[in-house]
């Protein structure tokens, strides 16, 4: 069975790639495999973000290695002006 990912939306500045907004949950889930296909076809708008433990943090801050992936739909700031 394919892993399902929560889908988030963010607006970013095209020149720097910096997020202008915080990621907002859309309430939708997407298939990881389908999102990877979309990401290969349109990497500017369909991205995966991964959260993993930071090796610099004290041990007690993260008791087990947990890697979380989420789907990220990017809208570029110049696209919102149209």
Buried (B, 14 or more C-beta within 10 A) or exposed (E): EEEBBBBBBBBBEEEEEEEEEEBEEEEEBBBBEBBBEBBEEEEEBBBEEEEEBEEEEEEEEEEEEEEEBBBBBBBBBEEEEE
